[in-house]
Amino acid sequence: MRWNILVPLFCFLLIASPGSKKRETPQPVPRASQESNQAQIDVCGLLTKEEIEAIQGSPIKETKSSAHSDAGFLVSQCFYTAAEFARSVSLSVTQRDPSSLDGRDPKTFWGETFGHYGKDKKESETGNSGERARPRSEEGEKESVPPKEIEGIGKEAFWASNRFGGILYVLKGDAFISISLGGSDNEERKLQKSKALAEKALKRL
């Protein structure tokens, strides 16, 4: 499944890159014009230290940013290192890579990845009795937990569970963000915290 590709793609954000650029005080990001929406984003400016500290309950010592091209996308990343390292936060923004001849449209990729899990798909898989249709596999194969659609944020949003809690993906315009939090909170609490931070980041994107 395509969505399974996204989880390992962003899990590496939990580890700060040694050669990343450090920023001590993130600054608000100017709103990009329609023509330059694909320019590299100052992703560390999408959230302030104070905003993360208020939600995670641990001072942010530093931020590290980096960017790389991946499969036709430009992925800008920021790792917010907390004094209590387990409470660090990672944030990324995925756009079309303007320097690649094979630059891909994030919205198209989003549809291919999450389109099977939206409201319309769920309703089409529900029978007249209101029960879900049988899983495709008739051999009892164990399938991974599908992403959960999250309402009320961005154009569309999905939560992908993993052993660390999960990653929140949110689509806005021609880009999408992903955010994951460390810490000992349960999955539901991490989802709520991720939504709160994502809402702040989207306002500056």
C-alpha positions in Angstrom: 0.0 0.0 0.0 1.2 3.5 -0.9 0.6 4.9 2.6 3.0 2.4 4.0 5.8 4.1 2.1 5.1 7.4 3.9 5.7 6.1 7.4 9.3 5.0 6.9 9.9 8.0 4.7 9.3 10.3 7.6 10.3 8.1 10.6 13.9 9.2 10.1 12.9 12.7 11.2 13.1 11.3 14.8 16.9 11.4 14.4 18.5 14.8 13.9 20.9 15.0 11.0 24.4 16.0 12.2 25.0 18.3 9.2 21.8 20.1 9.5 21.5 23.9 9.8 20.9 25.1 13.4 18.4 27.9 14.2 18.1 29.2 17.7 15.0 31.4 17.2 12.6 30.4 14.5 11.1 33.4 12.6 7.6 33.5 11.0 7.7 32.4 7.4 6.5 35.0 4.8 3.4 33.7 2.9 4.6 32.4 -0.4 3.1 33.9 -3.6 1.2 31.6 -5.9 4.1 31.8 -8.4 6.8 30.8 -5.9 4.8 28.3 -3.8 7.3 25.6 -4.7 10.3 27.5 -3.3 12.1 25.9 -0.4 10.3 26.7 2.9 11.9 27.8 6.1 10.3 24.9 7.9 11.8 25.7 11.3 9.9 29.0 11.2 6.6 27.3 11.0 6.6 26.6 14.8 8.2 28.6 17.6 10.0 27.1 20.5 7.4 28.6 22.9 4.6 26.9 21.0 6.2 23.5 21.2 7.3 24.0 24.9 3.7 24.8 25.9 2.5 21.6 24.4 5.3 19.2 25.1 6.3 20.5 28.5 10.0 20.5 27.9 12.3 23.4 26.8 13.5 23.4 23.2 17.3 23.6 23.2 17.8 24.0 19.4 16.3 23.5 16.0 17.9 21.8 13.1 16.7 22.1 9.5 17.6 20.3 6.3 16.1 19.7 2.9 16.5 17.0 0.2 14.9 15.8 -3.0 13.1 12.5 -2.9 11.2 10.8 -5.7 10.4 14.1 -7.4 9.5 15.9 -4.2 11.3 18.6 -2.2 11.1 17.6 1.5 12.0 20.3 4.0 12.5 19.1 7.5 13.0 20.5 11.0 13.9 18.7 14.2 13.1 20.5 17.4 15.4 19.1 20.1 13.9 19.2 23.6 15.9 19.3 26.8 14.1 16.0 27.6 15.1 14.5 24.3 12.2 12.0 24.2 9.9 15.0 23.9 11.5 16.3 20.7 9.3 17.1 17.7 9.8 16.6 14.0 8.1 18.5 11.2 8.4 18.3 7.5 6.8 19.9 4.4 6.6 18.1 1.1 6.3 20.0 -2.2 7.0 19.4 -5.8 10.7 19.6 -6.5 11.1 22.5 -9.0 14.7 21.4 -9.8 13.6 18.0 -11.0 12.4 17.2 -14.5 10.3 14.5 -12.9 8.8 16.7 -10.2 5.7 15.2 -8.8 2.4 16.8 -7.7 2.0 16.3 -4.0 -1.8 16.6 -4.3 -1.9 13.8 -6.9 0.4 11.6 -4.7 -1.8 12.4 -1.7 -4.9 11.2 -3.6 -3.1 8.0 -4.6 -1.9 7.4 -1.1 -4.9 8.3 1.1 -7.8 8.4 -1.4 -8.7 4.8 -0.5 -9.3 5.8 3.1 -11.5 8.9 2.9 -15.2 9.2 3.7 -16.4 8.2 0.2 -14.4 5.0 0.3 -15.6 4.1 3.7 -19.2 4.6 2.7 -18.8 2.5 -0.4 -17.4 -0.3 1.7 -20.4 -0.3 4.0 -23.4 -2.6 3.2 -27.1 -1.7 3.5 -27.1 -3.2 7.0 -24.5 -0.6 8.0 -21.8 -3.3 8.5 -18.4 -3.0 6.8 -17.7 -5.2 3.8 -15.4 -8.2 4.3 -11.7 -7.5 4.1 -10.2 -8.3 0.7 -8.0 -11.0 2.2 -9.9 -14.3 2.7 -6.9 -16.1 4.0 -6.7 -14.4 7.4 -3.6 -12.5 6.5 -2.6 -9.9 9.1 -2.9 -6.4 7.7 -1.4 -3.3 9.1 -3.7 -0.6 10.6 -4.9 1.7 7.9 -4.5 5.5 8.3 -7.3 7.3 10.1 -9.0 10.3 8.6 -8.9 13.3 10.8 -11.5 16.1 10.4 -11.3 19.8 11.1 -7.8 20.5 10.0 -6.3 21.5 6.6 -8.0 20.4 3.4 -7.6 16.7 4.4 -5.7 15.0 7.2 -4.8 11.5 8.2 -3.2 9.9 11.2 -0.8 6.9 10.5 -0.2 4.8 13.7 3.2 3.4 14.4 5.1 2.0 17.3 6.1 5.5 18.5 2.5 6.6 18.5 1.9 8.0 15.0 2.4 10.6 12.4 -0.1 13.3 11.4 -0.2 14.2 7.7 -2.1 17.3 6.6 -2.7 18.6 3.1 -2.8 22.3 2.3 -2.7 23.7 -1.2 0.1 22.2 -3.3 2.0 20.8 -0.3 1.4 18.6 2.7 3.0 18.5 6.2 3.8 15.7 8.5 4.4 16.0 12.2 5.4 13.5 14.9 6.0 13.9 18.6 8.1 12.0 21.1 7.2 11.4 24.7 5.3 8.8 26.8 1.8 10.1 26.0 -0.7 7.5 24.6 -1.6 7.6 20.9 -4.8 9.6 21.4 -3.0 12.3 23.4 -0.2 12.5 20.8 -2.8 12.9 18.1 -4.4 15.9 19.9 -1.0 17.5 20.5 0.0 17.0 16.8 -3.3 18.6 15.7 -2.7 21.6 17.9 0.9 22.1 16.5 -0.2 21.4 12.9 -2.9 24.1 13.1 -0.2 26.6 14.1 2.2 25.5 11.4 -0.5 25.7 8.7 -1.2 29.3 9.5 2.4 30.2 8.4 2.6 27.8 5.5 
